[in-house]
Amino acid sequence: MDKKEINQIVGTNIKREREKAGYTQERFSEMIGIGAKSLSAVERGVVGVSLTTLIRICELLSVSTGTILLAPSAKNDLQGITEQLEHLSPEQFEIARSILCKLMEAFSCSEK
């Protein structure tokens, strides 16, 4: 894997996670301390990102460095779901858990 390919993977992952978090490029660039044009270039894979900025991005988005550095796999995104669940309040988590249990029961019934 060459530098350009790595930059594109990292940029795509940053953009995906930034959008999931609901931040605009302008707002997020302010938060991480770089210009909006620089963030745009990073997200397009035109330039790389420093380790310091990468760590700041991961902290602000509450994601692991692996989420940003690694190409998406064909596997189910268990880590992504886990990270989302970790941000729920206890009440919201219980609602999500209950819904997930009912959904799994429905899947079990449909397989029979």
ABEGO torsion letter per residue (X at the ends): XBAAAAAAAAAAAAAAAAAAAGBBAAAAAAAAGBBAAAAAAAAAGABBBBAAAAAAAAAAAGBBAAAAABBBBABBBAAAAAAAAAABBAAAAAAAAAAAAAAAAAAAAAAX
